[in-house]
C-alpha cells in the first residue's frame, strides 16, 4: 500500500519562494517516496475465519499475508516460515515443490507474469526490488522467465496439489480484490461438491485438529 506524500513531506528551505512549497503549491520532487507495509483489514481476517474452504490473502508481490485454518492445513510447513519467506512464487521455485504440485512449472510461469504486471505499475517499490533480486540470484528458472517480460492479469485458475494426507486435489481458485487502494487480494480454493475433489477437501477440513496442523488465521506481525 502506497502512502501519498503530503506537502509537508520535505522541510521548507530558506530560499525565495519556499513559502509556495510549504503551502503545497509546488511539488516537492526531492522527497523519497514513502511506503507502508501491506496490512490485512480486521474485517477481512474475520471473513477468513468464516470460510470453510481454503482461503488466503496475498499481497501485491505474492507475499502470503494471512490464511484461514483450511489453508493452513493445505500449506503445511509453508505457514511456519518467517514472514519474509512466505512468498508463493518463492515457494514454487524450489524444485522439490514439484512433488506436491505436479503443475509447478506452469504455475511458476503464470505467477512470474503476475508479478511483472504488479511491478510494472510501481517498479521502485522496495519489496519489489528486493524480491526480484533475491529470486534472480537464487533461481535460474526465474531469471530466464523474468527476461521474457511476460505479463499476466489472471484472476482465476486451477491448481493441482498432491497432499500427503488426502491425496490429489484439483481445486479452482478465484482472486477477489480487497476494497481500498491497490494491494492485497483474497484467494479462495474450492471444488465441485459431491465429486472426488470435494470429498478430499472435506477430508482436509477434518485434519484441522490433527497434531502439527496450523489452525488459526494469521498475518504479518
N, C-alpha and C positions, 0 to 999 in steps of 0.2 A: 504494500500500500504506500503510495507516494504522498508525502505531506507537502502541501503547497507552500511556497515561500511568501512571507509577508513583506510589507515594505520596510519592516524593521529587521530584516534578515541580516543586513550589514550595518555597522555603526556609521553615523553621519560623519563626513570628513569636514575639516575646517577649510573649505575651499569655496570660491564663488559658486553659487547655485546649489550648495549642498542642502539647502532647505527644501529644494524641489525633490531630491531623493528621499529626504526624511518624510515629506508629505505624501509620498507614493506616486508622484507624477513622473518619475524617471525610474526605469528598470535598473535593478542592482545586478549587473551582469557578472560581477566578480564573486558573487556568493556561491559557495558549493551547494549542490543540490542535496536536500536532506531526505532521508528515507526512514520510515518507521518499520519495525518488524511486522510481518503479516500476523494478524490475530484472527481467531475464530470467535464470532459473537456468542455470547452466552446462550442466546436463543437457539442458535444452530447446534450447540452442544446438547441442549435439551432435546432438540429434534433427533439428533443422532441416537440418543438413548431410547427413543420410542420406536425406532425402526427395527424390524425383526430380520431383515436381510442385511448382509454385509454392506457397510457404507463407510466412507471416509471423506475427509476434507483435504483437498490437495491445493497447494499454493501455486502461484503463477509459474514457478520454475520447477514444478513437480515434487516439491517437498511435501511429505505427508504430515499434516498439522494436527489431525485428530482422527479418531476412528471409533466405531461402536464395538460392543463385545463380539458380535459375529465376525466382524472384520478382523478383530484381534486373533480369533481362532484361525482364520484364513491366512493371515500374515505371519503368524507364529513368531519365530525368532526376530523377525524384522522389527517388531514393536519394542524390542529391548535395546536396539541400537541407540547411540547418542543422537540428539536431535539433529545435529549437523550431517549425520549419515543417513537419515530417514528420507531418502530420495528415490522415487520409483525408477527413474532411469538408471541411477547408480546401482540399484539393486539388480536390475535385469542385465546390466553389463558384466556381472560376474558369470563366467562360463558355467559354473555349477548350477546356476539357476535354471538352466535348460532341462534339468532332470524334473523339476517341479512345474515348469512352464514349457511345454513342448513347442509352442509358437513363439518362443523368446525372441528369436532373430527378427521376425516380422514386427513384433511389438516394439522392439528397440528402434526400428526404422520409423515407426509411427510416432513414438514418444520424442525422438530426436527432432522430427519435423514440427511437433507441437511446441517443443522448447524453443526452436528457432523463431517460430511465429511470435512467441511472447517476448523474446529478447529483441527482435526487430523493432518492437514498439518502445523499448526502453533499454538500449544497448549499454548504457553506462551504469546500470543498476549493480551495486556491489555484489549482491548474491549471484547475479547472472555471470559476472566476470569471474568470480571465484569458482563457481560450479563448472563452467566450460573449461577453465584452466585445469582444474583437478581431473575432470573426465578425459580430457585430451591427453594428459600425461599418463593416466592410468590405463587407457583403453585405445588400442589401435583401431578397433572396430568403430568406436565413437568418432575418432579423428577423421576416419575415412568418410563416414556418413555426414559429419559436420561440414566437410569440404564440398559436399554436393549442393549445399544451400537449399535443400528441400524444405517446404513449409507444409504444415498440416493444421487444420482447424477442426479436428474431429470432436464431436460431442457425444457420440455413442459408438459402441463396437461390441466385440465378443472376445471373451478371454477363456482359455482352456488351462485348467490347473490340475495337476496330479497331486492330490493331497494324500499324505501318508496314512491318514486315518479313515478317510471316507472314499478314497479312490478318485477317479477322474471327474472333474466338474466342468461343464460347459456353461458359462454364465454370460448373460447380456449385461453390459454396463451403460449407464447414461450419466452425463455430466450436467449439473444444474448450477449456473452462476449464482453466487450468494448476493443478495441485493446490496447495493452500495458501489463504491469505487471498484474498478477492475482489480481482481485479485483472486482469492480462493474460490474453488468450486466444490460442490458436493457431488460425489460419485457414488452411485448405488449399483449393486450387483444383484441380479435376480435370475430366476429360472422359471420355465413354464411349470405351473402347478400340476401335479399328478404324473409328470414324466420322471425318468430316472435321475435327471439332474436336480429336479425339485425335491425328490426323496433324499438325495445325498445332501442337499442343502439343509434339509430338516435334521439329518443326522449330525451335520456340522453344528447346528444350533444346540443339539443335545450335549455337545462337548464343552459347553460354557463353564460347567462346574468341575471339569476334569482338572487334575493337578497339572500345573505348568502352562495353563492357558491364560491369555490376557482377557479379562472380563470387565474392563472399565474404560469408558471413553476418556481420552487423554488429549493433551495438546502441548505445544512448545511451552517450556517453563518461562 
